[in-house]
Amino acid sequence: MSDTTERVNWRALLSPYFLQVFGICLFGWTLANMDQAFFGYAIPPIKETFAIGDPEIGLILSASFLAAAIFVVVAGLLTDRYGRRMMFSVFLALSALMVGLFSLAETLWMLVLLRLVGWCLCSGMVPIVNSYVVEASPARFRGFNAGILQIGYPLGWFIGGLLAVELMGNPEIGRIVGGFLESLGLISAEAVQGAGSWRLLFMVAFLVIPIAVALYWFIPESRRFLAEKEAQEAAPDAGMTARDRISLLLSRQYIRRVSLGWIASLTFGGAYGGTAFFFPTFFHEVRGHTLEEANLIVGVSYGIGALGYIGSSLVGEFLTTRRNTVAIWVFTAIPIAAAVFWLDLGLGADIALMAAMTFFFYGTIAVLQTYLAEVFPTRVRATAVAFVAGVGINIGFAFYPLLVGALVGIIGWQWAFTITVVPSLFLTGISTLMQINVRSGERLEDISD
């Protein structure tokens, strides 16, 4: 790449258009993940409130992920049809609404329904924000920017963890808010104050709704999407249908990328989903930490581990390829994850090991999703991200929590984590190494064709 091209890319990286798109996408994605993280932190008191165990929690998580695996394709199709801008605000607002309503759920079935719908809407944002940033970024920094976008996940869990520590352990706020809601006839004050005040945590999500509406007026539509839409409308066939987009992905030209992408997404998503939401419970029930300490371990570890998302993005962009970086990160994560499962060395060591695991294990998603977003053409990119990464990851998310929840009662937490996570991460690395090896900085059109 020439020096001239480099200078153009540096200027483009600082353009108001890119900074606006990237900043709002990162902000919105962080808020969405913060909302969804509340459920993981609240699992122990939710189990107490509704008198359920780990297998039932596994069923709830699995059902929500399975529903999202189907819905994320719909979200991708809608995004490619109606644009990134509208869908971004709609999905963020509705996801926050469902999470906020958790605080008013008085039956287990209502909680399950809200979890199903809420996670579907949050997952629907995956193809939106990834397509937005990939299309707005200059080619030389596309992978790095898309990778940095993924820190919205650990940042959301970090912020959610701080809020969980503060709100779930604060009976005074519970009494005030509970009395106010009881005066409105929405829920009893005792329900808000009891069981670790977990309902207070979900109420924070209501604040995200007006933010989502306001963001619609500040985020511009993707220029690449608008250009592609204009070209399709000018064509004799007046654009692609949903069936056309799926058929293209399943054609001989892209079926290998789709198949290997599914394997990597499913195994990685399974390993991710089979651990992330259970860690607060694991540290509380197995390691004997208080609920506040368990939430602190997970929250702080995500905050520190966010550097892994940045690190994998830098390595994938400037030192080697994104395909190779996925393999490096997951193979490094395997022994660290085993240490988290088996070594009981105290609070400080739990935070350090959990942060290191988050750095490599969870940080892999920064390059994996970026890689899968850039190897398909613009006209089907959001659909491809949903169809490959979205479906694969959510099916993994659906199956593994159910499996882990069932195994815990038979072989315990450590073995349940070990026999599911270790081989899955190995398959993620191997299947990704079998993909095409794309040089970082190539034009999207050159890669996808």
BELVENPE-V373818 format. One record per residue. RES is the residue in three letters. SS is DSSP state (alpha for helix, beta for strand, coil for the rest). PSI is psi in degrees with one decimal (999 if undefined). Layout:
RES/SS/PSI ; RES/SS/PSI
//
This chain:
MET/coil/136.8 ; SER/coil/162.0 ; ASP/alpha/-34.0 ; THR/alpha/-44.0 ; THR/alpha/-40.0 ; GLU/alpha/-43.7 ; ARG/alpha/-39.3 ; VAL/alpha/-42.5 ; ASN/alpha/-39.2 ; TRP/alpha/-41.7 ; ARG/alpha/-40.8 ; ALA/alpha/-33.3 ; LEU/alpha/-27.8 ; LEU/coil/11.7 ; SER/coil/144.4 ; PRO/alpha/-37.3 ; TYR/alpha/-50.3 ; PHE/alpha/-46.8 ; LEU/alpha/-36.3 ; GLN/alpha/-47.5 ; VAL/alpha/-49.3 ; PHE/alpha/-46.2 ; GLY/alpha/-43.6 ; ILE/alpha/-39.3 ; CYS/alpha/-44.0 ; LEU/alpha/-41.8 ; PHE/alpha/-47.9 ; GLY/alpha/-40.7 ; TRP/alpha/-35.3 ; THR/alpha/-44.3 ; LEU/alpha/-42.4 ; ALA/alpha/-42.4 ; ASN/alpha/-32.5 ; MET/alpha/-46.8 ; ASP/alpha/-48.0 ; GLN/alpha/-28.8 ; ALA/alpha/-27.2 ; PHE/alpha/-36.5 ; PHE/alpha/-42.2 ; GLY/alpha/-43.5 ; TYR/alpha/-27.4 ; ALA/alpha/0.4 ; ILE/alpha/-48.9 ; PRO/alpha/-51.0 ; PRO/alpha/-27.9 ; ILE/alpha/-40.8 ; LYS/alpha/-39.8 ; GLU/alpha/-43.5 ; THR/alpha/-44.4 ; PHE/alpha/8.5 ; ALA/coil/52.9 ; ILE/coil/165.7 ; GLY/coil/-170.9 ; ASP/alpha/-39.8 ; PRO/alpha/-39.2 ; GLU/alpha/-38.7 ; ILE/alpha/-41.7 ; GLY/alpha/-40.1 ; LEU/alpha/-42.7 ; ILE/alpha/-47.1 ; LEU/alpha/-45.1 ; SER/alpha/-42.7 ; ALA/alpha/-40.6 ; SER/alpha/-38.7 ; PHE/alpha/-37.1 ; LEU/alpha/-43.5 ; ALA/alpha/-39.5 ; ALA/alpha/-32.1 ; ALA/alpha/-32.3 ; ILE/alpha/-44.0 ; PHE/alpha/-30.9 ; VAL/alpha/-29.6 ; VAL/alpha/-41.3 ; VAL/alpha/-42.1 ; ALA/alpha/-41.9 ; GLY/alpha/-42.6 ; LEU/alpha/-43.6 ; LEU/alpha/-38.0 ; THR/alpha/-39.7 ; ASP/alpha/-20.7 ; ARG/alpha/-46.3 ; TYR/alpha/-6.9 ; GLY/coil/159.3 ; ARG/alpha/-36.8 ; ARG/alpha/-53.6 ; MET/alpha/-45.9 ; MET/alpha/-33.6 ; PHE/alpha/-52.3 ; SER/alpha/-39.1 ; VAL/alpha/-47.6 ; PHE/alpha/-38.5 ; LEU/alpha/-44.3 ; ALA/alpha/-46.1 ; LEU/alpha/-36.4 ; SER/alpha/-44.7 ; ALA/alpha/-37.9 ; LEU/alpha/-45.6 ; MET/alpha/-41.6 ; VAL/alpha/-41.4 ; GLY/alpha/-37.3 ; LEU/alpha/-16.0 ; PHE/alpha/-37.6 ; SER/alpha/-20.0 ; LEU/alpha/-1.0 ; ALA/coil/123.8 ; GLU/coil/-5.8 ; THR/coil/156.2 ; LEU/alpha/-38.1 ; TRP/alpha/-35.3 ; MET/alpha/-40.3 ; LEU/alpha/-43.6 ; VAL/alpha/-44.8 ; LEU/alpha/-45.1 ; LEU/alpha/-38.3 ; ARG/alpha/-42.4 ; LEU/alpha/-52.4 ; VAL/alpha/-42.5 ; GLY/alpha/-43.9 ; TRP/alpha/-34.2 ; CYS/alpha/-45.3 ; LEU/alpha/-39.6 ; CYS/alpha/-44.3 ; SER/alpha/-29.9 ; GLY/coil/-18.2 ; MET/alpha/-15.3 ; VAL/alpha/-54.8 ; PRO/alpha/-25.4 ; ILE/alpha/-57.5 ; VAL/alpha/-35.3 ; ASN/alpha/-43.3 ; SER/alpha/-42.1 ; TYR/alpha/-54.2 ; VAL/alpha/-40.8 ; VAL/alpha/-41.3 ; GLU/alpha/-27.0 ; ALA/alpha/-16.9 ; SER/coil/145.7 ; PRO/coil/147.5 ; ALA/alpha/-43.5 ; ARG/alpha/-23.1 ; PHE/alpha/12.6 ; ARG/alpha/-48.3 ; GLY/alpha/-41.5 ; PHE/alpha/-45.0 ; ASN/alpha/-43.8 ; ALA/alpha/-32.7 ; GLY/alpha/-43.3 ; ILE/alpha/-33.2 ; LEU/alpha/-35.2 ; GLN/coil/-13.8 ; ILE/alpha/-6.9 ; GLY/alpha/-29.0 ; TYR/alpha/-57.7 ; PRO/alpha/-31.9 ; LEU/alpha/-39.9 ; GLY/alpha/-42.6 ; TRP/alpha/-35.2 ; PHE/alpha/-50.2 ; ILE/alpha/-42.8 ; GLY/alpha/-36.6 ; GLY/alpha/-41.1 ; LEU/alpha/-41.5 ; LEU/alpha/-37.5 ; ALA/alpha/-43.5 ; VAL/alpha/-39.7 ; GLU/alpha/-49.2 ; LEU/alpha/-38.4 ; MET/coil/-11.4 ; GLY/coil/22.8 ; ASN/coil/87.8 ; PRO/alpha/-26.1 ; GLU/alpha/-46.5 ; ILE/alpha/-37.6 ; GLY/alpha/-40.6 ; ARG/alpha/-41.7 ; ILE/alpha/-51.6 ; VAL/alpha/-40.4 ; GLY/alpha/-42.6 ; GLY/alpha/-38.8 ; PHE/alpha/-45.1 ; LEU/alpha/-34.4 ; GLU/alpha/-34.5 ; SER/alpha/-25.8 ; LEU/coil/-5.8 ; GLY/coil/20.2 ; LEU/coil/-41.6 ; ILE/coil/155.5 ; SER/coil/148.7 ; ALA/alpha/-35.9 ; GLU/alpha/-36.5 ; ALA/alpha/-34.9 ; VAL/alpha/-34.6 ; GLN/alpha/-29.0 ; GLY/coil/173.6 ; ALA/alpha/49.9 ; GLY/alpha/13.6 ; SER/alpha/38.3 ; TRP/alpha/-24.9 ; ARG/alpha/-31.9 ; LEU/alpha/-37.8 ; LEU/alpha/-44.8 ; PHE/alpha/-24.3 ; MET/alpha/-23.8 ; VAL/coil/-31.7 ; ALA/coil/-28.3 ; PHE/alpha/-29.5 ; LEU/alpha/-19.3 ; VAL/alpha/-24.6 ; ILE/alpha/-53.4 ; PRO/alpha/-29.1 ; ILE/alpha/-43.1 ; ALA/alpha/-40.5 ; VAL/alpha/-42.9 ; ALA/alpha/-35.7 ; LEU/alpha/-26.4 ; TYR/alpha/-34.0 ; TRP/coil/-9.6 ; PHE/coil/-23.3 ; ILE/coil/127.1 ; PRO/coil/157.8 ; GLU/coil/152.8 ; SER/coil/123.6 ; ARG/alpha/-38.2 ; ARG/alpha/-38.8 ; PHE/alpha/-44.2 ; LEU/alpha/-40.1 ; ALA/alpha/-41.7 ; GLU/alpha/-41.0 ; LYS/alpha/-41.4 ; GLU/alpha/-39.6 ; ALA/alpha/-39.6 ; GLN/alpha/-39.8 ; GLU/alpha/-26.3 ; ALA/alpha/-15.3 ; ALA/coil/155.5 ; PRO/coil/-33.3 ; ASP/coil/2.0 ; ALA/coil/37.8 ; GLY/coil/173.5 ; MET/coil/143.2 ; THR/coil/171.0 ; ALA/alpha/-39.1 ; ARG/alpha/-38.6 ; ASP/alpha/-42.3 ; ARG/alpha/-44.1 ; ILE/alpha/-41.2 ; SER/alpha/-39.3 ; LEU/alpha/-41.5 ; LEU/alpha/-31.6 ; LEU/coil/4.4 ; SER/coil/166.8 ; ARG/coil/-30.5 ; GLN/coil/-34.2 ; TYR/coil/-2.5 ; ILE/alpha/-34.2 ; ARG/alpha/-43.8 ; ARG/alpha/-40.2 ; VAL/alpha/-47.2 ; SER/alpha/-50.2 ; LEU/alpha/-34.1 ; GLY/alpha/-38.2 ; TRP/alpha/-45.7 ; ILE/alpha/-48.7 ; ALA/alpha/-42.6 ; SER/alpha/-42.4 ; LEU/alpha/-46.7 ; THR/alpha/-40.2 ; PHE/alpha/-45.0 ; GLY/alpha/-37.8 ; GLY/alpha/-46.6 ; ALA/alpha/-38.7 ; TYR/alpha/-55.6 ; GLY/alpha/-27.5 ; GLY/coil/-6.6 ; THR/coil/-47.8 ; ALA/alpha/-50.5 ; PHE/alpha/-14.3 ; PHE/alpha/-13.2 ; PHE/alpha/-42.1 ; PRO/alpha/-40.0 ; THR/alpha/-42.1 ; PHE/alpha/-49.6 ; PHE/alpha/-26.7 ; HIS/alpha/-47.2 ; GLU/alpha/-35.0 ; VAL/coil/-47.4 ; ARG/coil/-14.0 ; GLY/coil/14.7 ; HIS/coil/153.4 ; THR/coil/166.1 ; LEU/alpha/-39.5 ; GLU/alpha/-40.7 ; GLU/alpha/-41.5 ; ALA/alpha/-44.6 ; ASN/alpha/-34.3 ; LEU/alpha/-42.2 ; ILE/alpha/-49.8 ; VAL/alpha/-45.4 ; GLY/alpha/-49.2 ; VAL/alpha/-39.0 ; SER/alpha/-38.9 ; TYR/alpha/-38.3 ; GLY/alpha/-44.7 ; ILE/alpha/-43.1 ; GLY/alpha/-15.2 ; ALA/alpha/-25.4 ; LEU/alpha/-26.0 ; GLY/alpha/-32.4 ; TYR/alpha/-41.3 ; ILE/alpha/-42.4 ; GLY/alpha/-46.2 ; SER/alpha/-34.6 ; SER/alpha/-42.5 ; LEU/alpha/-46.1 ; VAL/alpha/-44.7 ; GLY/alpha/-28.1 ; GLU/alpha/-41.0 ; PHE/alpha/-21.5 ; LEU/alpha/-37.6 ; THR/coil/-164.4 ; THR/coil/164.1 ; ARG/alpha/-35.9 ; ARG/alpha/-47.8 ; ASN/alpha/-34.9 ; THR/alpha/-37.7 ; VAL/alpha/-46.6 ; ALA/alpha/-44.6 ; ILE/alpha/-45.5 ; TRP/alpha/-44.7 ; VAL/alpha/-36.9 ; PHE/alpha/-32.0 ; THR/alpha/-33.4 ; ALA/alpha/-28.2 ; ILE/alpha/-55.3 ; PRO/alpha/-31.4 ; ILE/alpha/-41.1 ; ALA/alpha/-41.0 ; ALA/alpha/-37.3 ; ALA/alpha/-40.0 ; VAL/alpha/-42.0 ; PHE/alpha/-37.3 ; TRP/alpha/-26.5 ; LEU/coil/120.9 ; ASP/coil/90.6 ; LEU/coil/12.1 ; GLY/coil/174.6 ; LEU/alpha/-48.9 ; GLY/alpha/-42.8 ; ALA/alpha/-37.0 ; ASP/alpha/-42.1 ; ILE/alpha/-44.8 ; ALA/alpha/-47.3 ; LEU/alpha/-40.5 ; MET/alpha/-39.4 ; ALA/alpha/-41.7 ; ALA/alpha/-40.4 ; MET/alpha/-43.5 ; THR/alpha/-38.7 ; PHE/alpha/-50.0 ; PHE/alpha/-49.6 ; PHE/coil/-66.4 ; TYR/alpha/-27.8 ; GLY/alpha/-15.3 ; THR/alpha/-32.9 ; ILE/alpha/-23.0 ; ALA/alpha/-36.7 ; VAL/alpha/-29.8 ; LEU/alpha/-49.7 ; GLN/alpha/-32.5 ; THR/alpha/-44.7 ; TYR/alpha/-45.9 ; LEU/alpha/-22.8 ; ALA/alpha/-30.3 ; GLU/alpha/-10.5 ; VAL/coil/10.4 ; PHE/coil/153.2 ; PRO/coil/158.8 ; THR/alpha/-40.2 ; ARG/alpha/-17.5 ; VAL/alpha/17.4 ; ARG/alpha/-50.6 ; ALA/alpha/-38.1 ; THR/alpha/-41.7 ; ALA/alpha/-44.3 ; VAL/alpha/-40.7 ; ALA/alpha/-45.2 ; PHE/alpha/-35.6 ; VAL/alpha/-67.4 ; ALA/alpha/-46.5 ; GLY/alpha/-50.1 ; VAL/alpha/-47.2 ; GLY/alpha/-50.1 ; ILE/alpha/-42.9 ; ASN/alpha/-31.3 ; ILE/alpha/-40.5 ; GLY/alpha/-43.9 ; PHE/alpha/-34.2 ; ALA/alpha/-41.6 ; PHE/alpha/-43.6 ; TYR/alpha/-42.8 ; PRO/alpha/-36.4 ; LEU/alpha/-43.7 ; LEU/alpha/-46.8 ; VAL/alpha/-44.4 ; GLY/alpha/-36.6 ; ALA/alpha/-38.4 ; LEU/alpha/-29.1 ; VAL/alpha/-42.7 ; GLY/alpha/-13.2 ; ILE/alpha/-47.2 ; ILE/alpha/-0.5 ; GLY/alpha/165.9 ; TRP/alpha/-45.0 ; GLN/alpha/-47.9 ; TRP/alpha/-35.2 ; ALA/alpha/-43.7 ; PHE/alpha/-44.6 ; THR/alpha/-49.1 ; ILE/alpha/-12.3 ; THR/alpha/-40.6 ; VAL/alpha/-48.3 ; VAL/alpha/-53.7 ; PRO/alpha/-29.9 ; SER/alpha/-44.3 ; LEU/alpha/-36.2 ; PHE/alpha/-44.0 ; LEU/alpha/-34.9 ; THR/alpha/-46.9 ; GLY/alpha/-45.0 ; ILE/alpha/-46.1 ; SER/alpha/-34.1 ; THR/alpha/-37.4 ; LEU/alpha/-20.4 ; MET/coil/-5.6 ; GLN/coil/170.6 ; ILE/coil/146.6 ; ASN/coil/103.1 ; VAL/coil/128.5 ; ARG/coil/130.3 ; SER/coil/139.6 ; GLY/coil/-3.7 ; GLU/coil/154.9 ; ARG/coil/144.5 ; LEU/alpha/-40.2 ; GLU/alpha/-37.3 ; ASP/alpha/-37.5 ; ILE/alpha/-51.9 ; SER/alpha/-26.2 ; ASP/coil/999
//
